[in-house]
Amino acid sequence: MIVRPFGERWRAPYACNPWASRGRLYPEAVSPTRSDFQRDRDRIIHSSAFRRLKHKTQVFVYHEGDHFRTRLTHTIEVSQIARALARSLGLDEDLAEALALSHDLGHTPFGHTGEDTLEECMAAFGGFDHNAQALRVVTRLERRYPDYDGLNLTWETLEGLVKHNGPLLEADGKPTLRYAARGVPLAITEYNVIQDLELATFASGEAQAAAIADDIAYDAHDIDDGLRAGLFRIDDLREVPLLNAILSEIDDRWPNLDLSRRIHELTRRVITRFVEDVVAEGDKRIAALNPQSAKDIRKAGETVICFSDGMREADAAIKRFLYARMYRHAEVMRVRAQADDVLRDLFRRFKAEPELMPEEWQADLPRDDEPRLARRVADYIAGMTDRYAILEHRRLFDVTPDLR
């Protein structure tokens, strides 16, 4: 009988192995009860930034309804899908889970509206990017341990956090297409000097699994939330071929199914179709590549854990539908505009009067260093929950929009 430490599951040769991790920036003794990736997962769950996800919005503001997703519920759903993918593909489940749990730590209040607003406010000071902000959170802004700032996560977790959407640099050192216009965010390039995250390679299979799990969760739960919010009707989804096929299956089997169960069965089957496709496509690409180590996955030159061509188009069709019918819905856009005003007001006020921020955010802050001041203000605002941002605006301004 094979005995594995701490109940470890089987992992393929191309999986990241916690017992062969490249380690942490600050060396620590091995835990007697947990692998390094399990410790990373636990540190993320116990972080302040993770708890704040409970009151950060996906699409709707926090008091829009108790049953709509928040960043926290979305993160839990991503984690569940990432573990399922990792288990099926022979990857390390704990690393995939840690990456899924940490992938949204850098997001602002008010969903993507907040990121767009801070990007605009920070345009002259290096910009704002939620992936770079997540790196700042886990390497600098979390202050829990006596010997260092941040969470001191393993190299593999930091690499996956930064590169889960693909390489940031081309082989010649130039930024990849998505960073061609503004360059790789400063937070990432500065940290990369301290600990090389190999920005020109792909991330591990575990990071790729977490990234595709994020797409799957977004599609399924935004369909659910959009329907429950009344932004579109369930039969409107028949515009999307995959969703039309699934709805037909459901209606053929249960012709009189009530709407709530019909919606749940739809989202359940959407997740299942996507997961099964990723596993089949991943198996096919892994067989062709025949990787013998995690390094072979990173050096593959393309994403290995991904949708098939047909399912990639289905994913794109769902996103096109949601963009038109949900993300750009008139009511959503109205609330987004108000949220934009709240964050822009806060940024300008705190930058002009940093003494209005809590004392710990003013510490060691030279008033004549404008870029550093702007970054400190952005860090403070990015960490806010929707509720706290509204309360801060009410404290500082006579009129605050009613975000509903």
N, C-alpha and C positions, 0 to 999 in steps of 0.2 A: 504494500500500500504506500502511495506517495503521501508524505506529510508536508504540508505547506505552512509557512509561518502565519500566525494570526488568522487562520481560516481563509487564506488567499485563494482566489479562483485561478483556473488555468488562464494563461495569456499566451498569445501567439508570439513568435520570435520578433515580429515587427512592432509589437506593443512597447510602450514605455514601461520600463521596469523600475519601481521605486527603490529597489536594492542596488540599482546601477545609476541612480540619479546623479546629475552633475552638481547637485548640492545647493546650498544656500549661500547668499552673499556673506552672512555671518554664520560660521560653522556652529552646529549644535550637536549635542549628544543624541544618539539614536534612541527613539522611544521604545520601551519594552513591550508596548501593547498595540502600537499603530505604525503603519508604513508612513513614509514621508508624504505621500500623496493624500493619505487619510488625514494626516495632521494639517495639511494645507486646507483640505475641505473643512475641517473643524474650525480652523482659524478664521476662515471666510464667514462661516455661519455665525460665529460669535463676534464679528466685527460690528461696529456702530453703523458703518455704511450699509451693511446687509440689512440690519433692522429698519433702517430708514426707507428701504424699498417698499415697505408696507404702505406708506403714504405718498408714494410717487406714482404718477399717472402713466398709463399706457397711451390711451387716446382721450379718455374722459377725465375731468378733474375729479378729485378724490370723493366729493360728496354727491356725485351724480347718481350713485346707486350702490348698494352693498354687494351686488352680484357681478359687477363688471371687474375685469382684471386690473390689478395693479402691477407695478414692476415686480413685487414679491411673488404674487401668484403666477405671473408669467415665468419668472425664474424657476419656480418649483416645477412647472410643467416642462420647461426646457430640460431641467435636470433629469426628470423621469425619462424623457425620450432619449437623452444622451446616454444614460445608463443602458437602456434597452439596445441601442445601436452598438455600444461598446461591447456588451455581453455577446451579441450575435456575431460580431466581427473579430472577437478575440483580442480586443483592446483592454487597457486598464480602466476598469469602471470608476475607480476612485478619482483618477486624474480627469476623466471625462466629466465626472460630477463636479469636481472642484472648478473646472473651467466654465461649466454651465452656471454654477452658482455665482461666479465672479463676473460674468460677462457684462452685466448691467450696472456694476458698482459706480461707474463714472457718469451715469445718466443724471440729468438735471431734473428739477421739478417740471411739471406740465409737459411731459413727453418730449417729442422731437421739437416742439415749439421752443422749449427752454434751450435746447442745444443750438438751434438756429439763432436765437436771440443772443446767447453768449458768444457764439461765433462772430456775429456782427459787432458786438461790443468789444471783443478782443482782437479784431482784425489788425489793428496797429501794434499789437503786443504778442504776436505769435499764434493768434487764433485759438479756437477751442475745439477739441475733438473728444468724444466720449470714451474712445479706446485709450487715448493718451491719459485722460482723466482717471480712468480705472487704474492705470499703472501708477499714477500719482497717489491714488488712494492706498494701494497695497504696499507701496514702497516709501511713502512719506507722510501722508495725511493721517493715517490711523496711528494713534499714539497709545499703545497698550502695554508695551514691554519695556523693562528698565534699561536694556542694553542697546536698543535701536528703535528708530522710527519705522513705521510700516509693519507688515506681518511677517517679513523675512520668509517669503514663500520660495519653493524650489525653482530652479532654473526652468524646468519643464512647464510649470504652471505660469510663470511670467512670460515665457516664450509663447505659449498658447494663447494667453490673454491678449498679447500684442498682435500676433500674426494669425489669429483664427480665421480671418477673412482672406488670407493669402500673403505672399511676400510684400514687404514695403519698399524694397529696393530691387532694381534690376541687377544682373550680374556685374554690370559696369559701375554700379554704385549710384546710378540715377534713380530718382523716385519712380515707383510704378505709376501706372496711369491715374489711379485714384488720388495720388498725391502729387501729380505732375505740376499742377498749378500753384500750390502753396507750399510744397515740400513736406517731408515727414515731420510730424509735430515735434516741437522742441523737447517736450517732456520725454519722448521716446529716445530721441537722439542723445540727449544728455545722459539718460540712464544707460544707454547702450555703451557709452564710454566706460562706465563702471563695470558692467557685466554684459559681455557680448551676447546678444540674443539672435545673432545670425539673421539679420533682417532681409537678406536676399534669398533665403530658402523658404520653402513651405513649412507650415507647422506640423506637429505630430498628427497621427491618425486620430488621437483622442481630441485634439483641438478641432480638427475637421468635423468630427462627429458632433461636438458641441455646437459648432457653427451651423450645421445643417439642421440640428434639432431646434435651433432658434427659429429658422425659417418655417419649419413644420408647425411649431407651436404658434407662431404669429398667424399663419394662414388659418388654422383651425379656430383659435380663440377669437380672432377678429371677425370671422364669420358669425360665431356665436354671439359676441357682444353687439355686433351691428344689427343682427336680427332682433335681439332682446331690447335694443334701444329704439327699434322702429325706424332705422335709417333706410332699410330696404326690406322687401318681403322675401319669403323663402323661395317662391317661384321665380323671383328675379334672378336667382342663382343659376337658373337653367341656361343663362347666357354663356356660362362657362362649361365646356364639354364634359370635363371630369365630374363636376358637381351635378350636371344634368344626368349623367349615367348613374351616379350614386343615388340621387333622388328617385330615379326610376326603379332601381333595385328595392329601395325601401318601400315605395308605394305599391310595387307588385306584391311584396311579401305581406305588408301591413296596410291595406288600402284605407283603413279608417283610423290610422294612428293619430293621436292628438299632437298638437303643434310642438309642445315642449319636448315630448319624446322623439318626435321627428327631427327636431333640431339636434338633440343630443346624439341620435343615431348617425346623423349626417357628419357631425364633427368627429365622432369616434371613428367612422369609416375613412374620413379624410386622413386622419393621423395614421391609421393602419395602412392605407395605400402608400403613403409617403414612406413610412418606415420600412415596409416590405420592399419597396423599390430601392431605397438606399442600401439595404442589406444585399440585395441581389446585384446591384451595380458595383458595390464595394467588393463583393466576393469576386466578381468578374475582373475588376481592375487589379485586385491583389493577386489573383492567379496569373494574370499577364505579366505583372511586374516581378512576382516572386521575391518579395523583399525578405531579407534575412535579419533586418534590424530596423529600429525606429529611424535611424539615419537614412535608410533606403527610402522610406516614405517621404522624408524631408527633401531628399534629392531627386524625387521622381519627376520634377518639372511640371507637374499638374496636380490638381486635387484628386485624391484617390477615393475619399469618402464623399460621395455626391449623388445627385439624381441622375437617372438615365436621361437621354435626350428628350424622350417623350414626356417624362414627368417634369423635366425642367420647364418645358413649355406650359404644362398644366399649372405649375407653380407661378409662372409669369402671368398666366391668364387670370388666376385668382387675385394676384397682386394688382393687376390692371383694374379689375372689377372693384376691389376694395379702395383703391386710390380714388376712383371716380365717385363711388357711391358712399364711401365712409370718410376717408381722410380729408376729402375736399367737399364734404357735405356742408351746406350753408350754416347749419347750427354748430357743427364742429369748428368751422372756420371762424365763426363769430366769437366763440369762447377762446380759440387760439389767439385771436387778435387782442383780446383782453388780457390773457396770460402774458403775451408778449409785452404789453404795456407795463404790467406789474414788474417783470424782471428787468426791463430796461430802466424803469424808474429806480429800482433798488441798486442797480449797478452804478448809475450816475451819482446817486446820493452817497453810497458808501465810498466811492472813489474820491468824491469831493470832501467827505467827512469820515475818514476811516475810524475816528473815535466813536462812531455810532455802532460799530461792530462790537461783539463781545470782547472782553479784555484779552483772552488767549489769542484772538485773531489779530490783535494790534501788536503783539509782542515782537520785538526785534524788526520792526518795519520802518525803514528809512523813508521819510516823507518825500525826499527828493529823488527817489528811484521809482519813476512812473511805471515802467514795465513790471517791476516786482510788486508794486502796489496793486496794479490791475490784476495780476495773477492771483494775489491773495484774495481780492474781492471775488474773482471768478470761482476760486476754490470754495469760498464761504457760501456763495449763492448756489453753486452746483450741488453742494451737500444738503441743501434745504429740502424738506418735504413740501408738497403743494400747500399743506395747511400752514406750515411755518412761514413760507414765503408770503402768504396772504396776511398772516398776523404781523409780520415785519412791515409790510406795506401799510397796514392800518396804523401801526405805531408811528410811522414816519410821514404819512401823507393824510390830508384831510378827506380825500375821496379815494376809495378802493373799489374796483369793479366787482360786481356780484357774479362770480364765475359759475353760472349754472345755465 
